[in-house]
Amino acid sequence: MSEVNRVGVVIGKWINYGVETLVFNCYRHVDKEKIQFDFIIDEDSVGIPRDEIESMGGRVIIVPPYQKINKYISELTKLFKKNKYKIVHAHISTLSVFPLYAAKKAGVPIRIAHCHTTAGKGEVFKNIMKYSLRPLSKIFPTHLAASSRLGGEWLFGNGCFETYDMYYLPVARDVETFTYNKKVRDTVRTELGINNKFAIGHFGRFVAQKNHSFLIDVFKEIKSIEPNAVLLLAGDGELLNETKEKVSNLNLTNSVQFLGKRNDVAQLYQALDVFVLPSLYEGVPGVGIEAQSAGLPFVFSDTITEEVRILDTSKRLSFKDGVKQWAEIIVSLKGATRENKIKEMTEAGYNIKAAAKNLQQYYMTSIEKNNK
């Protein structure tokens, strides 16, 4: 039997959202006799699926948070030396500077910096840090990767995909999980008490990036056009209470459901009529891929890359259009036909089985080249 190659996969903070979902889903589908993941995770993380990881032969390694930068780099350097990784793959965008510096100190031959996002309005401190670290992004890695052209070019420079032979890992999902199912739709809608309602949904952290305030304004306008509308919000985060207060102040409490952090979003998509994502910035958002895999009309802001638009029922709007036009377009999608879109999503490259196979081959090829 050939040697199993362990990859040091730097996640940063595990909070069970986009990046973790993508990486974990890839792990589920790689050949464990060829590739294994060591998930390197900050100690202030939540909801780590340790049991499932370990049941597949993976390992969870807890390290100090990156905010304790000296201790973080020191512990990572020791870890990388001890485990003698051939590959360290850092999935923390601009922050990858720190673990890859440690990996270089430890003599790791293949060091991958992976960009999943960009910078945008509304997060001053984060943006200061991102722009400060961006010039250092190509110093310590040997390989570059991204999950959107927009994100890759923001971090590594225009033309980086051609110049640096970058690896592209699509924001893939287990698309079959999200296939439209009318029986599930009817069941979930009954459970939520939204039968005969026009259900608009948004799933994501309550943080400035996701722009819930604008979404609530749009929904207020939607209610004036379509009184039967409801808004379903799943997730948690620092702006949750502020969002609830705004909903209350606009007298929308009876029409907005806060569903909390969920592990059944595949079923929740079935209950919706339209999915809306007015983020201030994104790479390719995983929820957009999931929503379209469920055959949902998808309305998103033009601060999100056009790459996410797969289906004709997806609409990309500008904030300059104003809440009234957003509302009118969302309402115009009421009654859109829901169909099985797995073929379209797979052909567009967003099937996790193919993405994981490609990632595995990328690792194996990189190791082979390094051994020559």
N, C-alpha and C positions, 0 to 999 in steps of 0.2 A: 504494500500500500504506500502511495506517495505521501510525502510530508504534508501535514495540515498547516497552512499559513495563517498565523494570527495577525490580525490588523488592529492596531491601536486606534480606536474610533473616538475622537474627542467631540463630545456632545455639548459640553458646557452645562447649562442648567436644564434639567429634564423637567418640563412642565406639561408634557403630553399635548403639544400642538404641532405645527407644521413640520419642522425639521426632524423632530424625533419620530414622527409618524412615517415620514419618507424613509429614514435610515433603518428604522425597525422593520418596516415592511420589506425593504431590500434584504435585510438579514434573514427574515423568515423564508425567503425564496432562493438564497444562494445554496450551493452544494456544500454542506457542512464537513464533508470529507476532504474538501479542498481549501475552503476559506472559513475561518472563525473570526468573530468579532469580540474584542474586549471593549466594552462600553465604558469610557472614561468620563465620569459625571461629577459635577460640582456637588459638594456635600449639602448645599441648601436647596436641593431639588425635591420634587414631590411626585408621587405616583409612579415610581420606577417599576417596570414589570420584571422584577428580578427573577421570580420563579419561572416565568416563561423563557427568559433569556437563558437561565442556567439549565433548564430542561432540554434545550437545544445544544448545549455544550458551550455556550458563550459565558462570558464573565462580566460582572459589574464591578468596576473599580472606582471607589469614591476618593476624590481629591479635594483639597481646600478650594474655596471659590476664587475665581480669578481676581476678585477685588483685593484679596490678600496676595498681591502680585509676586512678591519675593518668595513667599512660602509656596505659592502655586508653581512657579517655575522650578524651584528646588525639588519639590516632590515629583513633578513630572519628569525631570531629568533623571532622578533616581529610578523611577518606574520604567522609563524607556531603556535605560541601561540594563536593568534587571531582566526585563522580558525580551530584550534583543529583537525588537520588532524590525521586520524588513520594511513595513509600511506604517506610517502614522498619517491618518486622514482626519484633518481638523475641519469640522463643519460649522465653525463659529465666525465665518465671514471676516470682518476686519480684526476681530480678536484672535484669529488664527496666528497672528504674529507671535504671540506668547508661547503657545504649546509647540509651534514649529521651531522657535528659537531653542527651546529645551530639547526638541528632537535632534536638532543639528548638533548641539553640545553633546548629546548622548550617542552620536554617530549613526543615527537612523538614516539609511541610504535613500529611501523614497518618502518624501514629505509632501503631502498634498494639502494645499490651501483651497478651501471650497467656499464660494460665495453663494448665499441663499437669498440675500436681500439687498436693499439699497439704503439711502437716507431720504428723509422727507420732512415735511413740515410737522410741527407739533411736539417734537421731542428734542429740546434744545441741548440738554446735557449729553444724550446719546449721540446726537449729531456732531457735537464738538469732538467727542472721542472717536467717532467713525472717521471724520475728516482728518484728525490728527494721525491716526494709524494708517490711513490709506496709502500714503507714500512708502510705507514699509512693507506693503503687502507682498512684494515679489522678492524680498531679500532672502528669506529663509526657506521657502518651499523649493522643491525640485520639480513639482508638477502643479498645475493650476486646474481648477474645476469650477463649474457653476451649474445652477439649475434654471437659469434663464439667461438669454443674451443680454438683456437689460442689466441684470445684476453683475454679470461677468464684466461687461464693459464699464460699468460704474466703478468697480473695484480695481480692475486690472488694466483698464485703458481701452479706447476704441480700437477695433481690429484685433483684439487679444485672441479671439478664437482661431484666427488664421496665423497670427504671429507666433503664438506659444503652443500650438497644437493642444488646446485646452480640451479637457474631458467634459462632456455635457451629460449630466444626469437629470433626466426629466422628472418633474414632480409627479411621479407615477403613483397609481393607486391600484388596489385589487378591484378593478372596475366591475367585475361580476357581482361583487358585494352590493353595489349601488344600483343594479339593474332595476328599472321600474317594475313595480309589483302592485297591481291594483288592490289585491287582497290586503297586503300590508298597509297600503295607503288608507283604506277604509277603517282598518283596525286602529291605527294610530290616530287618525282624525277623530274617531269616537272617543278614544282615551283622553285626548286633549280637549274635547268638547268643541271642536271647530267644524263639525259637519255643516255643509251649506255655507261655509265662510270662504272668502278669498284670502288665502294664507300666504303671507310674505315672510321669508325667513332670512336670518343672518346668524351665522355661527362663528364666533371668534372672541378673543380676549377683549375685555373692556379696558382698552388702552387708547391713547391718543391716535395712534396709527390707524386704527380701525374706523375712526370717525363716526361713532355712534350718534353724536349730537346732530350731525347732518342727516343721518338716517331717520332720526326721530322727527326732524323737521319735514322731511319728505313724506313720512308716514302721516303726519298731521294733514298734509295736502291731499294724500291719497284718500283719507277718510271723508274729505269734503266731496270727492268724486264718487267714491265707492264706500258707502257707510258700512257695508258688510265685511270690510277688510279687518284682518287681524295680523299682528306682527309677532313672530316667534323668535326669541333671542336666546341662544345657548352660549354658555361660557362664563368665565369669572374674570376678575381683574380689578385693578385699583380704581377704575372709574365706574364700577357697577352702581354704587350708591348714588353717585352724581347723575347717572343716566336714569335711574329709577325716579329721582327727584324731578328731573325734567319731564318725564312721562306723566308724573302726577300733576305738575304745574300746567301742563297742556291738556289736562282732563282726558288722558288716553289710557288710564289705568285698566279699564275694563276691556281694552282692545289689544293690550300688549302683555304677552306672557314671558316671564323670565324663567327659563328652564334649568338654569344652573349649568354646571360642567357635566357633560353627558358622555357616556360610552356607547350610545346607541344612535349616533348621528346618521348612520346608513338608513335606519328606519325613519328618522325624522325627515330626511329629504323626501321620502315618499309622500309625506303629508302635505308638503308645500305646493304652491302654484307658481311662485317665482322666488328665486334666490337673489339677494342684493348685496353687493360688496362695494361700499364707497370709500375704500381705504385711501389714505393720503400717500402711501407708497407700498409696494410689494415687489417681490420677484414674480414668479408664476405662483399664484396662490393655490394651495392644495384644495381648499374648499371650492374653488372654481372648477377644478377638474372633477371633484366629487359630484357637484351639482349637475354638471353636464353629463356625467356618467349615469345619473339618475334620470336623464331626459328632461331636466328642468330648464325653463327659460332663465337666463343668467344676465343680470344687469350689473355692470361694474364701471368704476371711474377710469378716466383716461390717464390717471397717474399710475395705473397698473398696465403692465406690458400687454400689447396686442397678442402676444404669443399664447395667452390663455384662452383666446377666442377660438373654439373648435367648431361649434355648431352655429347654424344660421340664426337660431333663436337667441343667441347671446348678443347683447347690446352694450357698446362702450360709449359712455357719456361724459361730458365735461362738467365740472362744477359751475362753469360759467353759464351753462344752460339753465341753471336755477332749479329750485325745488319743484316748481310747478311743472316744468317739462319732464323732470325725472318722474314725477308722480303720474303724469299722463302716459308716458311710455310704459311704466310698470303696469298700470291698469289696462293698457292696450293688450298686454300679454295674457290677460285672464282668459281661461278656456283653451289655451294652447294645447295641442295634442301631445300626450306623453307617449314616447316610444322607447324601445330598446335601442340604446346607442353604443353598445359595447363595440361593435364593428368599427364605428367612426373613431371612438376613443383609442382603440388598439392601433388602428392605422396611423393615428396622429402621434403614436409613441408613448402613450400614457398608461399602458398596461404594465403593472408592477412585475409580472413574471418575466417579460422581455427586458425590462430595465435592470432587474437584479442579475439576470444572465449576462447582460452587457457589462455591468459593474464587476462581476466576478472575473470576466475575461480581461477587463482592464487591469485588475490587480495582478492576475497571472502573467499577462504579457509584460507588465512593468517589472515584475520580479525576474522574469526570464531575461529581459534586456539588461537588468542590473547585474545578473550573474555572469554575463558574457565578458 
